Amino acid sequence: MKAVLPLVYFGNIRYFQILSQSDAVVLDVYEHFEKQTFRNRCEIMAANGSLDLIVPVKKDVHPKRVMKDVRISNQENWQRQHWRSLQSAYKAAPYFEFYEHHLQVLFEKRYEFLVDLNMDCLRLCARFLEIDVNAEMSTEYLPEHPNTKDFRSSFDPKKNQDTQAFTSYTQVFETKHGFVANKSILDLLFNTGPEAAAYLL
């Protein structure tokens, strides 16, 4: 299967299922940036329930920005906030320490463009999962990609996500909130470690 996907921030489990099961992937960086989507946010499970980690982006005079041109706003130390949130949520997870030092480096690096951050997140998680992602960035916007499954509109927090297809695994706050499916791939990695790759299949 060949797929076209948006480039997102620490994509959810379904996103990485598609990545791992696709023969080739086109990451569309010429689509218009959509606010309040996973392009600049991810969902984790914290003590009080689902928590959004949002990467702040700079405002632009043009309402329809191309994804590759979206700049990150570094006025506030959002990276420290995200890292502390991850530590707080997952320090008790069995595999958090296994990935901690690799992730910390990413949160200490300063990024100007959102696509650079998202690409580093994708590469790092693919390395953790030991999956070989055959992905390339788009060079133009195409409304349709021939012989390709289009998932660009599939990753929107405002849309109902099909969570019935996901097998449960032990989560840090499961006794408090029950199992919550299809969160960021980080949730799966921190809780299941080396078994995460098999879960995606």
Secondary structure, 3 states (H helix, E strand, C coil): CEEEEECCCCCEHHHHHHHHHCCEEEEECCCECCCCCCCCEEEEEECCEEEEEECCECCCCCCCCEHHHCEECCCCCHHHHHHHHHHHHHCCCCCHHHHHHHHHHHHHCCCCEHHHHHHHHHHHHHHHHCCCCCEEECCCCCCCCCCCEECCCCCCCCCCCCCCCCCCCCCCCHHHHCCCCCCEHHHHHHHHHHHHHHHHC
